[in-house]
């Protein structure tokens, strides 16, 4: 028969075992944080997976879970109510939310050059904005690139009716181009271009960012509550992620493998993920942020972004641009 002392010892040992198996966040005293992506896992998400896989988050004392998303607007809400610690979301969506008093801030500009472009088969001969005159372009009602098309035309000296538009479902836009039903479509170089090229097509891209209309794309967002209560944790997360981006640039194949390991359900072929990654790495900086550390954002880029969003894309009102972003939590060095 066991004595009270023996029973107490057994209970203590059981409690120790339970605590010891509860996971690294609890067992080692490391904070558990989550990163919500903007969408299902694609090539431009691979640096986050590689950061986790190489242990950079762990080295900074963090346990980080990476979760797929269902659109930047949803990611914004989840970060605002601290259901997720960090979010990877479209900066324009974040700006619209911030103007409506959603309590978040962009703490790192990741895709700073817009991936928006007018995509066409190379044989169509659309090589400059001037070549768009009279062309039939497929678009989606309310799409960001479609809303900014008037700005693109104006910036390049074209009349508002220089192109003819046909409205189709988002998934049909690449198909219309490949089947030669239209001369081109508005899409993203990271995803739409790589998908069309995977079908054997040779695709030309007129980049919005290269032709006078650059809206800051995706960044890392955090709630004001987290910034106030855990500023050091935010700094550690960003420092680790900067290392991950440098590692992804140095070894894209390792980054692809890390994404597939973390998201084995992904049906996207490795070669497409790799192309998406390589293309996304070309978008990390603008002319104004060249030579700056990874994630650093220029005031002038935010001012231009706000002007375009306010004039063309439904931003309700203008605010001081520092309301949208801060560079305060970025590492001093980082990937370039």
C-alpha atoms as one frame of an Amber mdcrd trajectory, in Angstrom:
protein
   0.000   0.000   0.000   1.391   3.379  -0.921   1.948   5.974   1.745   0.802
   9.659   1.395   4.434  10.645   0.846   4.823   8.134  -2.003   1.593   9.302
  -3.598   2.765  12.913  -3.384   6.048  11.999  -5.055   4.226  10.166  -7.854
   1.943  13.139  -8.445   4.907  15.513  -8.546   6.716  13.277 -11.037   3.608
  13.062 -13.225   3.227  16.834 -13.187   6.868  17.221 -14.223   6.376  14.853
 -17.142   3.264  16.682 -18.322   5.026  20.048 -18.193   8.093  18.626 -19.890
   6.038  17.342 -22.832   3.830  20.400 -23.231   5.942  21.857 -26.047   8.978
  24.099 -26.361   7.094  27.308 -25.660   6.054  26.181 -22.201   8.939  23.867
 -21.338  11.681  26.300 -22.233   9.865  29.522 -21.407   9.894  30.760 -25.006
   6.948  32.848 -26.206   4.749  31.128 -28.779   3.774  33.442 -31.619   1.951
  32.922 -34.889   2.341  34.301 -38.390  -0.774  34.373 -40.567  -0.044  34.457
 -44.303  -2.216  36.279 -46.810  -3.138  33.149 -48.736  -2.245  29.493 -49.210
   1.483  28.783 -49.315   3.227  30.060 -52.466   6.771  30.822 -53.511   6.917
  34.278 -51.940   6.189  32.680 -48.548   9.205  30.356 -48.625  11.573  32.671
 -46.660   9.291  32.420 -43.610   9.348  28.622 -43.777  13.126  28.633 -44.212
  13.562  30.979 -41.229  11.695  28.488 -39.057  13.372  25.430 -40.569  16.898
  26.773 -40.030  16.096  27.558 -36.404  16.504  31.325 -36.638  13.289  31.980
 -34.720  14.309  29.458 -32.063  17.747  31.065 -31.740  15.945  34.310 -30.926
  13.905  32.589 -28.244  10.671  32.261 -30.225   8.356  29.393 -31.102   6.656
  30.425 -34.346   3.761  28.725 -36.099   3.077  29.697 -39.726  -0.538  29.469
 -40.855  -2.057  29.821 -44.309  -4.498  32.653 -44.925  -7.688  33.459 -46.790
  -6.963  36.943 -48.053  -5.243  40.015 -46.655  -8.494  41.454 -45.276  -9.017
  38.365 -43.116  -5.378  38.385 -42.015  -5.774  42.035 -41.010  -8.730  41.208
 -38.751  -6.964  38.249 -37.120  -3.906  40.359 -36.314  -5.989  43.306 -35.109
  -7.754  41.162 -32.507  -4.485  39.337 -31.675  -5.780  35.960 -32.811  -2.463
  35.962 -34.688   0.652  37.780 -33.527   1.959  38.730 -36.967   0.441  38.922
 -40.415   1.817  38.956 -43.942  -0.656  41.132 -45.803  -1.125  43.612 -48.603
  -0.023  47.054 -47.453  -2.886  48.731 -49.319  -5.425  46.590 -47.477  -3.669
  47.411 -44.214  -3.738  51.145 -45.029  -7.473  51.080 -45.709  -8.043  49.308
 -42.411  -5.813  51.686 -40.459  -7.725  54.685 -41.832 -10.857  52.984 -40.452
  -9.158  52.730 -37.033  -8.100  49.086 -37.249  -5.289  49.015 -34.631  -2.377
  47.589 -36.643   0.870  48.874 -38.101   3.192  47.733 -40.892   6.538  46.982
 -39.249   8.444  45.651 -42.278   7.963  46.327 -45.960   8.627  43.007 -47.675
   7.378  43.245 -51.264   7.984  46.951 -51.770   7.843  46.998 -55.533   4.393
  46.183 -56.854   4.028  42.803 -58.587   1.136  44.233 -60.636   1.663  44.083
 -64.391  -0.083  43.851 -67.697   0.738  40.361 -68.946   0.637  39.253 -72.553
   2.028  36.639 -74.900   5.386  37.835 -76.220   4.131  37.314 -79.771   1.453
  39.967 -79.176   4.170  42.631 -79.215   3.179  44.612 -76.120   6.602  45.803
 -75.027   5.914  49.396 -73.990   2.849  51.174 -72.582   2.346  52.808 -76.000
   1.767  49.336 -77.469  -1.397  49.022 -75.360  -3.370  51.449 -77.513  -6.438
  49.737 -78.954  -5.725  46.426 -77.218  -8.355  44.249 -75.497  -7.418  43.532
 -71.868  -9.063  41.065 -69.477  -9.702  42.278 -65.951 -11.705  41.582 -62.814
 -14.202  43.983 -61.294 -12.678  45.640 -58.217  -9.208  44.150 -58.624  -6.328
  46.290 -57.372  -4.596  46.382 -60.745  -7.855  47.223 -62.484  -8.542  50.092
 -60.079  -5.060  51.475 -60.704  -5.180  51.067 -64.497  -6.316  54.695 -65.053
  -3.271  55.831 -63.071  -1.027  53.578 -65.181  -2.450  54.975 -68.417  -2.151
  58.572 -67.199   1.425  58.102 -65.967   2.415  56.861 -69.414   0.698  59.537
 -71.481  -2.230  57.382 -72.624  -5.885  58.375 -72.788  -8.340  56.766 -70.312
  -9.974  54.864 -73.197  -6.688  53.747 -74.778  -7.469  50.111 -73.964 -10.678
  48.129 -74.175 -11.596  46.067 -71.121 -13.503  42.797 -70.799 -14.533  41.672
 -67.305 -13.947  38.001 -66.441 -13.604  35.883 -63.312 -10.162  36.076 -61.653
  -9.214  32.503 -62.511 -10.162  33.001 -66.153  -7.773  35.876 -66.853  -4.692
  33.747 -67.661  -6.853  31.377 -69.707  -8.148  34.236 -71.861  -4.576  35.226
 -72.646  -3.409  31.697 -73.395  -6.409  31.077 -75.654  -5.782  34.406 -77.396
  -9.248  35.723 -76.593  -7.630  38.958 -75.398  -4.341  40.716 -76.029  -3.393
  40.775 -72.354  -4.559  40.772 -68.778  -3.847  42.521 -65.493  -2.150  40.214
 -63.004   0.777  39.554 -60.719   4.229  38.714 -61.966   4.797  36.402 -59.005
   1.809  34.133 -59.564  -0.061  34.709 -62.837   3.069  35.015 -64.965   4.637
  31.849 -63.555   1.388  29.900 -63.988   1.093  30.915 -67.641   4.747  30.154
 -68.295   4.280  26.708 -66.742   1.940  26.009 -69.688   4.785  26.631 -72.090
   3.873  30.229 -72.971   6.385  33.053 -73.294   4.970  35.958 -71.302   5.855
  39.652 -71.484   5.139  41.852 -68.460   4.599  45.604 -68.301   5.295  46.271
 -64.642   3.251  48.954 -62.927   6.170  49.664 -60.622   8.562  50.179 -63.534
   6.168  52.530 -65.316   5.299  55.181 -62.765   2.669  53.488 -60.594   4.134
  51.763 -57.575   1.942  50.856 -54.632   3.764  49.164 -51.772   2.709  45.536
 -51.835   3.028  43.086 -48.936   4.450  43.721 -45.508   4.457  42.334 -41.989
   1.738  43.746 -39.773   1.373  43.719 -35.977  -1.336  44.983 -33.645  -0.748
  48.114 -31.621  -1.352  46.037 -28.490   1.528  43.681 -29.284   3.807  46.593
 -30.168   3.100  48.231 -26.829   3.342  45.094 -24.701   6.037  43.011 -26.464
   8.330  45.307 -28.471  11.419  43.129 -27.915   9.582  40.077 -29.228   8.702
  41.998 -32.403  12.357  42.974 -32.854  13.479  39.359 -32.419  10.912  38.120
 -34.932  11.963  40.653 -37.557  15.685  40.065 -36.996  15.212  36.328 -37.510
  13.058  36.857 -40.601  15.682  39.150 -42.144  18.175  36.279 -41.800  15.671
  33.952 -43.425  15.311  36.197 -46.457  19.077  36.356 -46.871  19.238  32.559
 -46.640  16.450  32.162 -49.215  18.294  34.396 -51.650  21.487  32.368 -51.139
  19.779  28.996 -51.530  16.348  29.072 -53.215  16.124  25.276 -53.439  16.543
  24.948 -49.678  13.775  27.504 -49.213  11.438  25.562 -51.511  12.143  22.353
 -49.598  11.373  24.131 -46.313   8.001  25.317 -47.622   7.050  21.852 -48.891
   8.070  20.289 -45.589   5.945  22.738 -43.607   3.003  22.621 -46.032   3.027
  19.093 -47.500  -0.525  19.583 -48.788   0.695  22.107 -51.375   0.012  20.944
 -54.926   2.186  23.613 -56.538   5.178  22.044 -58.339   8.594  22.827 -56.898
   9.792  24.532 -60.061   6.888  27.001 -59.956   7.447  27.712 -56.268  11.097
  28.395 -57.033  10.235  30.805 -59.859   7.757  32.598 -57.600  10.422  32.956
 -54.938  13.053  34.280 -57.345  10.604  36.806 -58.810   9.524  37.942 -55.346
  13.138  38.559 -54.315  13.328  41.143 -57.116  10.557  43.123 -55.400  12.104
  43.632 -51.962  13.243  47.201 -52.548  12.324  50.345 -54.431  14.646  52.969
 -55.838  14.301  54.861 -52.565  15.203  51.898 -50.342  18.151  50.463 -52.262
  21.057  49.868 -49.909  18.835  49.920 -46.842  18.334  46.901 -44.553  15.643
  44.353 -45.339  12.169  45.633 -44.510  13.104  49.336 -44.261  10.408  51.580
 -45.750  10.757  55.051 -47.260   8.367  57.831 -46.312   8.160  58.906 -49.947
   7.003  55.433 -51.026   4.236  55.519 -48.443   3.225  59.013 -49.540   2.989
  57.875 -53.171   1.071  54.769 -52.121  -1.416  56.798 -50.105  -1.944  59.256
 -52.967  -2.710  56.440 -55.429  -4.965  54.556 -53.029  -6.873  57.724 -52.170
  -7.358  58.806 -55.773  -8.060  55.460 -57.407  -8.540  52.618 -54.939 -11.020
  53.683 -52.287  -8.853  54.953 -49.429 -11.396  57.044 -47.525  -9.130  59.848
 -46.364  -5.510  60.820 -46.033  -3.622  60.634 -42.749   0.016  61.275 -41.761
   1.844  58.354 -43.394   3.604  57.453 -40.153   0.161  56.256 -39.048   0.649
  53.338 -41.441   4.184  52.191 -40.769   7.293  52.245 -38.602  10.920  51.186
 -39.096  11.551  51.238 -35.347  11.566  47.476 -34.814  13.798  46.463 -37.723
  17.322  45.145 -37.175  20.155  47.531 -37.937  21.645  45.171 -40.502  19.723
  42.514 -42.417  19.302  41.136 -45.925  19.813  43.545 -48.773
